[in-house]
Amino acid sequence: MWIKYLFLALGGLCAGGIVAAGFFAFITAIGVITTYAQRTHTARHIMAYENALAAGAILGGAWWSLGFRLSFGGLNGFMLIVYGLCYGIFVGSLIIALAETIKTIPIFFRRAKITMGLSTVIIAFAVGKCVGNLLYYFFDMAP
């Protein structure tokens, strides 16, 4: 019986490792980290960025899988806001980097004949994403 659980654990670890490797390859291919380093003029710290990304993914995966809980007392709400902000920045950066890589935004604006207001449309995308997340998490409005 224990051999079954051993193979299941090994299979799960291998599958998780493959998915994580694919995700890191995807992030590297679209250039999220290099874009941050170029925009902030900190290219000399690119290894630290990559190590922080890998450590965050590994620790976050372990945290999620093992079911750890943290209590910050009266700061729980504040820490939730900090987490949400960091998560939103990461997801937004990933989406923008992907959009820049495949050049979807310029193609969309050219085909829609939109010549002005690019920043307004991008802010509208961000506000829509924010409102959608707030509705989902605070009011349990799952699609």
C-alpha positions as CSV (number, residue, x, y, z in Angstrom):
1,M,0.0,0.0,0.0
2,W,2.8,2.4,0.9
3,I,4.4,1.8,-2.6
4,K,1.3,3.2,-4.2
5,Y,1.5,6.5,-2.2
6,L,5.3,6.7,-3.0
7,F,4.6,6.5,-6.7
8,L,1.8,9.0,-6.4
9,A,4.0,11.4,-4.6
10,L,6.8,11.0,-7.1
11,G,4.4,11.4,-10.0
12,G,3.0,14.6,-8.4
13,L,6.4,16.0,-7.8
14,C,7.6,15.2,-11.3
15,A,4.5,16.7,-12.9
16,G,4.8,19.8,-10.7
17,G,8.4,20.2,-11.6
18,I,7.6,20.0,-15.3
19,V,4.8,22.6,-15.0
20,A,7.1,24.9,-13.0
21,A,9.9,24.6,-15.5
22,G,7.5,25.4,-18.3
23,F,6.2,28.4,-16.4
24,F,9.7,29.7,-15.8
25,A,10.6,29.1,-19.4
26,F,7.5,31.1,-20.4
27,I,8.3,34.0,-18.2
28,T,11.9,34.0,-19.4
29,A,10.8,33.8,-23.1
30,I,8.5,36.8,-22.9
31,G,11.1,38.8,-21.1
32,V,9.4,39.9,-17.9
33,I,12.5,39.9,-15.8
34,T,14.8,41.5,-18.4
35,T,12.1,44.2,-19.0
36,Y,12.0,45.0,-15.3
37,A,15.8,45.2,-15.2
38,Q,16.0,47.5,-18.2
39,R,13.2,49.8,-17.0
40,T,14.7,50.2,-13.5
41,H,18.3,50.4,-14.7
42,T,19.3,47.5,-12.5
43,A,20.5,44.9,-15.0
44,R,23.4,44.1,-12.8
45,H,21.0,42.5,-10.3
46,I,19.2,40.2,-12.9
47,M,20.4,37.1,-11.2
48,A,18.8,38.3,-7.9
49,Y,15.5,38.9,-9.8
50,E,15.6,35.4,-11.2
51,N,16.5,33.8,-7.9
52,A,13.7,35.8,-6.1
53,L,11.2,34.6,-8.7
54,A,12.3,31.0,-8.4
55,A,12.4,31.1,-4.6
56,G,9.0,32.8,-4.5
57,A,7.5,30.1,-6.7
58,I,9.1,27.2,-4.8
59,L,8.2,28.6,-1.4
60,G,4.7,29.6,-2.5
61,G,4.1,26.1,-3.9
62,A,5.3,24.4,-0.8
63,W,3.3,26.8,1.4
64,W,0.1,26.1,-0.6
65,S,0.7,22.4,-0.8
66,L,1.5,21.9,2.9
67,G,-1.4,24.2,4.0
68,F,0.6,26.5,6.3
69,R,-1.3,29.4,8.0
70,L,0.0,32.7,9.2
71,S,-1.7,35.0,11.6
72,F,-0.7,38.6,11.8
73,G,-3.2,39.5,14.5
74,G,-4.7,42.9,13.7
75,L,-2.6,43.2,10.5
76,N,-4.4,40.3,8.7
77,G,-6.4,42.8,6.5
78,F,-3.4,44.9,5.8
79,M,-1.3,41.8,4.8
80,L,-4.1,40.7,2.5
81,I,-4.0,44.1,0.8
82,V,-0.2,43.8,0.4
83,Y,-0.5,40.3,-1.0
84,G,-3.2,41.3,-3.4
85,L,-1.2,44.3,-4.6
86,C,1.9,42.2,-5.2
87,Y,-0.1,39.5,-6.9
88,G,-1.8,42.1,-9.1
89,I,1.4,43.7,-10.1
90,F,2.9,40.3,-11.0
91,V,-0.1,39.2,-13.1
92,G,-0.5,42.6,-14.7
93,S,3.2,42.6,-15.7
94,L,2.9,39.1,-17.0
95,I,-0.1,40.1,-19.2
96,I,1.5,43.3,-20.5
97,A,4.8,41.4,-21.3
98,L,2.9,38.8,-23.1
99,A,0.8,41.4,-25.0
100,E,4.0,43.2,-26.0
101,T,5.6,40.0,-27.1
102,I,2.9,39.0,-29.5
103,K,2.1,42.7,-30.3
104,T,-1.6,42.3,-29.7
105,I,-2.2,45.8,-28.4
106,P,-0.8,47.7,-31.4
107,I,-2.6,45.3,-33.8
108,F,-5.8,45.8,-32.0
109,F,-5.5,49.6,-32.0
110,R,-4.6,49.6,-35.7
111,R,-7.5,47.4,-36.7
112,A,-9.9,49.4,-34.5
113,K,-8.6,52.6,-35.9
114,I,-7.9,54.1,-32.5
115,T,-5.3,56.8,-32.8
116,M,-5.6,58.5,-29.4
117,G,-6.3,57.4,-25.9
118,L,-4.1,54.4,-25.6
119,S,-3.3,55.2,-21.9
120,T,-7.0,55.5,-21.2
121,V,-7.8,52.1,-22.7
122,I,-5.0,50.5,-20.7
123,I,-6.2,52.1,-17.5
124,A,-9.7,50.9,-18.3
125,F,-8.3,47.3,-18.7
126,A,-6.6,47.6,-15.3
127,V,-9.7,49.1,-13.6
128,G,-11.9,46.4,-15.0
129,K,-9.5,43.7,-13.8
130,C,-9.4,45.3,-10.4
131,V,-13.2,45.6,-10.1
132,G,-13.6,42.0,-11.3
133,N,-11.2,40.8,-8.6
134,L,-12.9,42.8,-5.9
135,L,-16.3,41.5,-6.9
136,Y,-15.0,37.9,-7.0
137,Y,-13.2,38.0,-3.6
138,F,-15.4,40.3,-1.5
139,F,-18.8,39.4,-2.8
140,D,-18.1,35.8,-3.9
141,M,-19.3,36.5,-7.4
142,A,-17.7,33.6,-9.2
143,P,-18.3,33.4,-13.0
